[in-house]
Amino acid sequence: MFKKEELRIAVIGRNDPCWCGSEKKWKQCHAPERSPQDASNELSNRYRRQFGILIKTPEQIEGIRAACHLAARILEATCVMARQGVTTQELNDYAHKLHVDAGAIPAPLHYGHPPFPKSICTSINEVICHGIPDDRPLDEGDIINIDVTCILKGYYGDCSRMVIIGKTDPMRKKVVDVCYECLRRSIEILRPGVLISEIGEVIETYATAHGCSVVFDFVAHGTGVRFHEPPQIPHCTNEIAIPLAPGMTFTIEPMINAGAPQAVIDPNDQWTARTIDGKPSAQWEHTLLITPSGHEILTLLASEPIDASSH
């Protein structure tokens, strides 16, 4: 049986007037003091209920961090291999072997409808994203985005970067540099309380100020326990007023075009996205963790500072 006071506590809300008649809120009067774990659980439950966002536990964060570090190492090794004369199929085969050797699974392989046929994405020049590796050799002046997502012990790590093959033309070099700076600036603002909309605002403001456009057909996303989780994170101006919270893990992966922002999906493979005007596109990506005091770049290698000289 409940005592009278216990029954009142069982049905009262923390912001309701306290049952004792003090005219204070219950949380400021007779509510039992909450532990940090209680506060964390309340935040996690609220974000899952309101937004579908999974706030990760410390154990999940450790698993995601390990997957992200592996993805970053595979990406770095594959980028080193990317040079004139090497085919994107050779890059795919090399990255696939690195996954297998590490006991991991390449997340893109057989993902989606129709199933993606390869283990990584290789997007060259005017290809915005989801380029399918094939027998085309890389040429002098190409720019290529290599995108790696690995599954390690059930956790996901997702990252991509640009590689310039030899010496390229000014337009391609510009879009690579502008895109990288968009990523850097958007990561710089991350901390608890920042709205998701502020990420897109930073990216679009910088890109348009430098004569480029932001692709709006594709977005960044939560990740870690699944390949794609809520929330969606647009890279352009938007009105998503969800505050970032400790324990959130997600990607930022701006796709920046030298010309028009629209994408055209290849009608044959139903994956490859190209610029509508044939002008070059670039993409850089990291997986991020929001911490109590700021953020952690989970896919950043110790030897890879996130600054303008790192590429």
C-alpha positions as a Markdown table, in Angstrom:
| # | Residue | x | y | z |
|---|---|---|---|---|
| 1 | Met | 0.0 | 0.0 | 0.0 |
| 2 | Phe | 1.2 | 3.6 | -0.8 |
| 3 | Lys | 1.3 | 6.0 | 2.1 |
| 4 | Lys | -0.7 | 9.2 | 1.3 |
| 5 | Glu | 2.5 | 11.2 | 0.6 |
| 6 | Glu | 4.0 | 8.4 | -1.6 |
| 7 | Leu | 0.9 | 8.3 | -3.7 |
| 8 | Arg | 1.1 | 12.1 | -4.3 |
| 9 | Ile | 4.8 | 11.8 | -5.3 |
| 10 | Ala | 4.0 | 8.9 | -7.7 |
| 11 | Val | 1.7 | 11.1 | -9.8 |
| 12 | Ile | 3.2 | 14.6 | -9.4 |
| 13 | Gly | 5.4 | 16.2 | -12.1 |
| 14 | Arg | 8.7 | 17.9 | -11.2 |
| 15 | Asn | 7.4 | 21.3 | -12.2 |
| 16 | Asp | 4.1 | 20.9 | -10.4 |
| 17 | Pro | 3.4 | 22.7 | -7.1 |
| 18 | Cys | 4.7 | 20.7 | -4.2 |
| 19 | Trp | 2.2 | 18.6 | -2.3 |
| 20 | Cys | 3.2 | 20.2 | 1.0 |
| 21 | Gly | 1.6 | 23.5 | 0.2 |
| 22 | Ser | 4.9 | 25.5 | 0.1 |
| 23 | Glu | 3.9 | 27.1 | -3.2 |
| 24 | Lys | 7.3 | 26.0 | -4.6 |
| 25 | Lys | 7.7 | 23.6 | -7.5 |
| 26 | Trp | 8.0 | 20.0 | -6.3 |
| 27 | Lys | 11.6 | 19.7 | -7.8 |
| 28 | Gln | 12.6 | 22.7 | -5.6 |
| 29 | Cys | 11.0 | 21.4 | -2.4 |
| 30 | His | 10.3 | 17.7 | -1.5 |
| 31 | Ala | 11.5 | 16.0 | -4.7 |
| 32 | Pro | 14.4 | 13.6 | -3.9 |
| 33 | Glu | 17.8 | 14.9 | -5.2 |
| 34 | Arg | 18.7 | 13.5 | -8.5 |
| 35 | Ser | 22.1 | 11.9 | -9.3 |
| 36 | Pro | 24.0 | 12.8 | -12.5 |
| 37 | Gln | 22.9 | 9.4 | -13.8 |
| 38 | Asp | 19.2 | 10.3 | -13.2 |
| 39 | Ala | 19.7 | 13.5 | -15.1 |
| 40 | Ser | 21.4 | 11.7 | -18.0 |
| 41 | Asn | 18.6 | 9.1 | -18.2 |
| 42 | Glu | 16.0 | 11.9 | -18.3 |
| 43 | Leu | 17.9 | 13.6 | -21.1 |
| 44 | Ser | 18.2 | 10.4 | -23.0 |
| 45 | Asn | 14.6 | 9.5 | -22.6 |
| 46 | Arg | 13.4 | 13.0 | -23.7 |
| 47 | Tyr | 15.6 | 13.1 | -26.8 |
| 48 | Arg | 14.5 | 9.6 | -27.9 |
| 49 | Arg | 10.8 | 10.5 | -27.2 |
| 50 | Gln | 10.8 | 14.0 | -28.8 |
| 51 | Phe | 13.3 | 13.6 | -31.7 |
| 52 | Gly | 14.1 | 9.9 | -32.1 |
| 53 | Ile | 17.7 | 10.6 | -31.2 |
| 54 | Leu | 19.7 | 8.0 | -29.4 |
| 55 | Ile | 22.0 | 9.6 | -26.7 |
| 56 | Lys | 24.8 | 7.1 | -26.5 |
| 57 | Thr | 26.0 | 5.4 | -23.3 |
| 58 | Pro | 29.7 | 5.4 | -22.3 |
| 59 | Glu | 29.9 | 1.8 | -23.4 |
| 60 | Gln | 28.4 | 2.7 | -26.8 |
| 61 | Ile | 30.7 | 5.7 | -27.2 |
| 62 | Glu | 33.8 | 3.5 | -26.7 |
| 63 | Gly | 32.5 | 1.1 | -29.4 |
| 64 | Ile | 31.8 | 3.9 | -31.8 |
| 65 | Arg | 35.1 | 5.5 | -31.1 |
| 66 | Ala | 36.9 | 2.3 | -32.0 |
| 67 | Ala | 34.9 | 1.9 | -35.2 |
| 68 | Cys | 35.6 | 5.5 | -36.2 |
| 69 | His | 39.4 | 5.1 | -35.6 |
| 70 | Leu | 39.4 | 2.1 | -37.8 |
| 71 | Ala | 37.5 | 3.9 | -40.5 |
| 72 | Ala | 39.9 | 6.8 | -40.4 |
| 73 | Arg | 42.9 | 4.4 | -40.7 |
| 74 | Ile | 41.4 | 2.6 | -43.7 |
| 75 | Leu | 40.5 | 5.9 | -45.3 |
| 76 | Glu | 44.0 | 7.3 | -44.8 |
| 77 | Ala | 45.6 | 4.2 | -46.3 |
| 78 | Thr | 43.2 | 4.1 | -49.3 |
| 79 | Cys | 43.8 | 7.8 | -50.0 |
| 80 | Val | 47.6 | 7.2 | -50.0 |
| 81 | Met | 47.0 | 4.5 | -52.7 |
| 82 | Ala | 45.0 | 6.9 | -54.9 |
| 83 | Arg | 47.3 | 8.2 | -57.6 |
| 84 | Gln | 47.4 | 8.5 | -61.4 |
| 85 | Gly | 46.7 | 5.2 | -63.2 |
| 86 | Val | 45.1 | 3.4 | -60.2 |
| 87 | Thr | 41.5 | 2.4 | -60.8 |
| 88 | Thr | 38.7 | 3.0 | -58.3 |
| 89 | Gln | 38.1 | -0.8 | -58.3 |
| 90 | Glu | 41.6 | -1.3 | -57.1 |
| 91 | Leu | 41.0 | 1.2 | -54.3 |
| 92 | Asn | 37.8 | -0.6 | -53.4 |
| 93 | Asp | 39.5 | -4.0 | -53.3 |
| 94 | Tyr | 42.3 | -2.6 | -51.1 |
| 95 | Ala | 39.9 | -1.0 | -48.7 |
| 96 | His | 37.8 | -4.1 | -48.5 |
| 97 | Lys | 40.8 | -6.2 | -47.6 |
| 98 | Leu | 41.7 | -3.7 | -44.8 |
| 99 | His | 38.2 | -4.2 | -43.4 |
| 100 | Val | 38.4 | -8.0 | -43.5 |
| 101 | Asp | 41.9 | -8.0 | -41.9 |
| 102 | Ala | 40.6 | -5.8 | -39.0 |
| 103 | Gly | 37.6 | -8.0 | -38.4 |
| 104 | Ala | 35.2 | -5.3 | -39.7 |
| 105 | Ile | 32.4 | -5.1 | -42.3 |
| 106 | Pro | 32.2 | -2.4 | -45.0 |
| 107 | Ala | 28.8 | -0.8 | -44.3 |
| 108 | Pro | 28.1 | 0.3 | -47.9 |
| 109 | Leu | 28.3 | -3.2 | -49.4 |
| 110 | His | 24.8 | -4.4 | -50.2 |
| 111 | Tyr | 23.3 | -1.5 | -48.4 |
| 112 | Gly | 20.0 | 0.1 | -49.6 |
| 113 | His | 17.7 | -0.5 | -52.6 |
| 114 | Pro | 19.0 | -1.4 | -55.0 |
| 115 | Pro | 21.9 | -2.8 | -53.0 |
| 116 | Phe | 25.1 | -0.8 | -53.3 |
| 117 | Pro | 27.5 | -3.1 | -55.1 |
| 118 | Lys | 30.9 | -2.0 | -53.6 |
| 119 | Ser | 32.6 | -1.6 | -50.2 |
| 120 | Ile | 33.5 | 2.2 | -50.5 |
| 121 | Cys | 32.2 | 5.2 | -52.5 |
| 122 | Thr | 34.5 | 6.9 | -55.0 |
| 123 | Ser | 33.2 | 10.1 | -56.4 |
| 124 | Ile | 35.3 | 11.8 | -59.1 |
| 125 | Asn | 35.1 | 15.4 | -60.4 |
| 126 | Glu | 31.4 | 16.2 | -61.1 |
| 127 | Val | 30.1 | 13.2 | -59.0 |
| 128 | Ile | 28.7 | 14.6 | -55.8 |
| 129 | Cys | 28.5 | 11.4 | -53.8 |
| 130 | His | 27.8 | 7.6 | -54.0 |
| 131 | Gly | 30.1 | 7.0 | -56.9 |
| 132 | Ile | 30.5 | 3.3 | -57.6 |
| 133 | Pro | 34.1 | 2.0 | -58.0 |
| 134 | Asp | 34.9 | 0.6 | -61.5 |
| 135 | Asp | 37.8 | 0.1 | -63.9 |
| 136 | Arg | 38.3 | 3.8 | -64.7 |
| 137 | Pro | 41.9 | 4.8 | -63.9 |
| 138 | Leu | 42.5 | 8.0 | -62.1 |
| 139 | Asp | 43.9 | 10.8 | -64.4 |
| 140 | Glu | 46.1 | 13.8 | -63.7 |
| 141 | Gly | 43.9 | 16.6 | -62.4 |
| 142 | Asp | 41.1 | 14.5 | -61.1 |
| 143 | Ile | 39.6 | 15.2 | -57.7 |
| 144 | Ile | 38.1 | 12.2 | -55.9 |
| 145 | Asn | 36.2 | 11.8 | -52.7 |
| 146 | Ile | 36.8 | 8.4 | -51.0 |
| 147 | Asp | 34.1 | 7.5 | -48.4 |
| 148 | Val | 34.6 | 4.8 | -45.9 |
| 149 | Thr | 32.1 | 3.5 | -43.4 |
| 150 | Cys | 33.0 | 0.4 | -41.3 |
| 151 | Ile | 31.1 | -1.8 | -38.9 |
| 152 | Leu | 33.3 | -3.0 | -36.0 |
| 153 | Lys | 31.7 | -5.2 | -33.4 |
| 154 | Gly | 28.3 | -3.7 | -34.3 |
| 155 | Tyr | 29.3 | -0.1 | -34.2 |
| 156 | Tyr | 29.7 | 2.3 | -37.1 |
| 157 | Gly | 32.5 | 4.7 | -38.1 |
| 158 | Asp | 31.9 | 7.1 | -41.1 |
| 159 | Cys | 34.4 | 9.5 | -42.8 |
| 160 | Ser | 35.5 | 10.7 | -46.2 |
| 161 | Arg | 38.0 | 13.0 | -47.7 |
| 162 | Met | 39.2 | 14.5 | -51.0 |
| 163 | Val | 42.3 | 13.6 | -52.9 |
| 164 | Ile | 43.7 | 15.7 | -55.8 |
| 165 | Ile | 45.5 | 13.6 | -58.4 |
| 166 | Gly | 48.6 | 15.5 | -59.4 |
| 167 | Lys | 48.0 | 19.1 | -60.4 |
| 168 | Thr | 44.4 | 20.1 | -61.0 |
| 169 | Asp | 42.7 | 23.2 | -62.4 |
| 170 | Pro | 41.7 | 26.3 | -60.3 |
| 171 | Met | 38.0 | 25.5 | -60.2 |
| 172 | Arg | 38.5 | 22.0 | -58.8 |
| 173 | Lys | 41.1 | 23.1 | -56.3 |
| 174 | Lys | 38.8 | 25.9 | -55.1 |
| 175 | Val | 35.8 | 23.7 | -54.5 |
| 176 | Val | 38.0 | 21.2 | -52.6 |
| 177 | Asp | 39.4 | 24.0 | -50.4 |
| 178 | Val | 36.0 | 25.7 | -49.8 |
| 179 | Cys | 34.4 | 22.4 | -48.8 |
| 180 | Tyr | 37.2 | 21.6 | -46.3 |
| 181 | Glu | 36.8 | 25.0 | -44.7 |
| 182 | Cys | 33.1 | 24.6 | -44.5 |
| 183 | Leu | 33.6 | 21.3 | -42.6 |
| 184 | Arg | 36.2 | 22.9 | -40.3 |
| 185 | Arg | 34.1 | 25.9 | -39.5 |
| 186 | Ser | 31.0 | 23.9 | -38.8 |
| 187 | Ile | 32.9 | 21.6 | -36.4 |
| 188 | Glu | 34.4 | 24.5 | -34.6 |
| 189 | Ile | 31.0 | 25.7 | -33.2 |
| 190 | Leu | 29.9 | 22.3 | -31.9 |
| 191 | Arg | 29.0 | 22.2 | -28.2 |
| 192 | Pro | 25.9 | 21.4 | -26.1 |
| 193 | Gly | 23.0 | 23.8 | -26.7 |
| 194 | Val | 24.0 | 24.7 | -30.3 |
| 195 | Leu | 21.1 | 24.2 | -32.6 |
| 196 | Ile | 21.3 | 21.9 | -35.6 |
| 197 | Ser | 20.3 | 24.8 | -37.8 |
| 198 | Glu | 23.5 | 26.6 | -36.9 |
| 199 | Ile | 25.6 | 24.0 | -38.6 |
| 200 | Gly | 24.0 | 24.5 | -42.0 |
| 201 | Glu | 24.1 | 28.3 | -41.5 |
| 202 | Val | 27.8 | 28.3 | -41.0 |
| 203 | Ile | 28.4 | 26.0 | -44.0 |
| 204 | Glu | 26.1 | 27.9 | -46.5 |
| 205 | Thr | 27.4 | 31.3 | -45.4 |
| 206 | Tyr | 31.0 | 30.4 | -46.1 |
| 207 | Ala | 30.3 | 28.5 | -49.3 |
| 208 | Thr | 28.2 | 31.2 | -51.0 |
| 209 | Ala | 30.5 | 33.9 | -49.9 |
| 210 | His | 33.2 | 32.1 | -52.0 |
| 211 | Gly | 31.1 | 31.6 | -55.1 |
| 212 | Cys | 30.1 | 28.0 | -54.4 |
| 213 | Ser | 26.8 | 26.3 | -53.7 |
| 214 | Val | 25.6 | 23.8 | -51.1 |
| 215 | Val | 24.0 | 20.5 | -52.1 |
| 216 | Phe | 20.6 | 20.2 | -50.4 |
| 217 | Asp | 19.5 | 16.8 | -51.8 |
| 218 | Phe | 21.7 | 15.0 | -49.3 |
| 219 | Val | 22.2 | 15.5 | -45.5 |
| 220 | Ala | 24.4 | 14.5 | -42.7 |
| 221 | His | 22.9 | 12.2 | -40.0 |
| 222 | Gly | 23.2 | 10.5 | -36.7 |
| 223 | Thr | 25.3 | 7.4 | -36.7 |
| 224 | Gly | 27.1 | 4.9 | -34.4 |
| 225 | Val | 24.6 | 2.2 | -33.5 |
| 226 | Arg | 23.1 | 2.2 | -37.0 |
| 227 | Phe | 24.4 | 3.5 | -40.3 |
| 228 | His | 21.8 | 6.2 | -40.5 |
| 229 | Glu | 20.1 | 7.5 | -37.3 |
| 230 | Pro | 18.1 | 10.6 | -36.5 |
| 231 | Pro | 18.6 | 13.5 | -36.6 |
| 232 | Gln | 19.1 | 14.6 | -40.2 |
| 233 | Ile | 21.6 | 17.5 | -40.4 |
| 234 | Pro | 21.2 | 19.7 | -43.5 |
| 235 | His | 24.3 | 21.6 | -44.7 |
| 236 | Cys | 22.2 | 24.5 | -46.0 |
| 237 | Thr | 20.1 | 27.0 | -44.1 |
| 238 | Asn | 17.2 | 25.3 | -42.3 |
| 239 | Glu | 15.0 | 25.6 | -39.2 |
| 240 | Ile | 15.8 | 22.5 | -37.2 |
| 241 | Ala | 15.9 | 23.9 | -33.7 |
| 242 | Ile | 17.1 | 20.8 | -31.9 |
| 243 | Pro | 19.9 | 21.6 | -29.4 |
| 244 | Leu | 23.0 | 19.4 | -29.5 |
| 245 | Ala | 23.3 | 17.4 | -26.3 |
| 246 | Pro | 26.2 | 15.4 | -24.7 |
| 247 | Gly | 26.2 | 11.8 | -26.0 |
| 248 | Met | 25.0 | 12.7 | -29.5 |
| 249 | Thr | 27.0 | 11.1 | -32.4 |
| 250 | Phe | 26.6 | 12.2 | -35.9 |
| 251 | Thr | 28.3 | 13.1 | -39.2 |
| 252 | Ile | 28.9 | 16.4 | -40.8 |
| 253 | Glu | 29.7 | 15.9 | -44.5 |
| 254 | Pro | 29.2 | 19.1 | -46.6 |
| 255 | Met | 28.8 | 18.6 | -50.3 |
| 256 | Ile | 29.9 | 21.7 | -52.1 |
| 257 | Asn | 29.5 | 22.4 | -55.8 |
| 258 | Ala | 31.4 | 24.9 | -58.0 |
| 259 | Gly | 28.2 | 25.6 | -59.9 |
| 260 | Ala | 24.5 | 24.9 | -59.3 |
| 261 | Pro | 23.5 | 23.0 | -56.2 |
| 262 | Gln | 21.2 | 20.4 | -57.7 |
| 263 | Ala | 22.0 | 16.8 | -58.0 |
| 264 | Val | 21.0 | 14.3 | -60.7 |
| 265 | Ile | 20.8 | 10.6 | -59.9 |
| 266 | Asp | 22.1 | 8.2 | -62.5 |
| 267 | Pro | 19.0 | 6.4 | -63.9 |
| 268 | Asn | 20.9 | 3.2 | -64.5 |
| 269 | Asp | 22.7 | 2.4 | -61.2 |
| 270 | Gln | 20.3 | 4.6 | -59.1 |
| 271 | Trp | 23.1 | 5.6 | -56.8 |
| 272 | Thr | 25.6 | 7.9 | -58.5 |
| 273 | Ala | 24.8 | 11.6 | -57.9 |
| 274 | Arg | 26.2 | 14.2 | -60.3 |
| 275 | Thr | 26.1 | 17.9 | -60.6 |
| 276 | Ile | 23.4 | 19.2 | -62.9 |
| 277 | Asp | 25.8 | 21.4 | -64.9 |
| 278 | Gly | 28.8 | 19.1 | -65.0 |
| 279 | Lys | 30.9 | 21.4 | -62.7 |
| 280 | Pro | 33.1 | 19.8 | -60.0 |
| 281 | Ser | 31.9 | 18.9 | -56.5 |
| 282 | Ala | 33.7 | 18.1 | -53.3 |
| 283 | Gln | 32.9 | 16.5 | -50.0 |
| 284 | Trp | 34.7 | 16.1 | -46.6 |
| 285 | Glu | 33.3 | 14.1 | -43.7 |
| 286 | His | 33.9 | 13.4 | -40.0 |
| 287 | Thr | 31.9 | 11.6 | -37.3 |
| 288 | Leu | 31.5 | 13.8 | -34.2 |
| 289 | Leu | 30.6 | 13.3 | -30.6 |
| 290 | Ile | 29.1 | 16.0 | -28.4 |
| 291 | Thr | 30.8 | 16.1 | -25.0 |
| 292 | Pro | 29.7 | 18.0 | -21.9 |
| 293 | Ser | 32.1 | 20.8 | -22.7 |
| 294 | Gly | 32.3 | 20.7 | -26.5 |
| 295 | His | 33.0 | 18.0 | -29.1 |
| 296 | Glu | 35.3 | 15.2 | -30.1 |
| 297 | Ile | 36.2 | 14.4 | -33.7 |
| 298 | Leu | 35.9 | 10.6 | -33.6 |
| 299 | Thr | 37.4 | 10.0 | -37.1 |
| 300 | Leu | 40.3 | 12.3 | -36.7 |
| 301 | Leu | 43.7 | 10.6 | -36.5 |
| 302 | Ala | 46.3 | 11.9 | -34.1 |
| 303 | Ser | 48.5 | 12.8 | -37.1 |
| 304 | Glu | 45.8 | 14.7 | -38.9 |
| 305 | Pro | 45.1 | 18.2 | -37.5 |
| 306 | Ile | 41.8 | 19.7 | -38.7 |
| 307 | Asp | 43.2 | 22.9 | -40.2 |
| 308 | Ala | 43.7 | 24.5 | -43.6 |
| 309 | Ser | 47.1 | 22.8 | -44.2 |
| 310 | Ser | 46.0 | 19.2 | -43.4 |
| 311 | His | 45.1 | 18.4 | -47.0 |
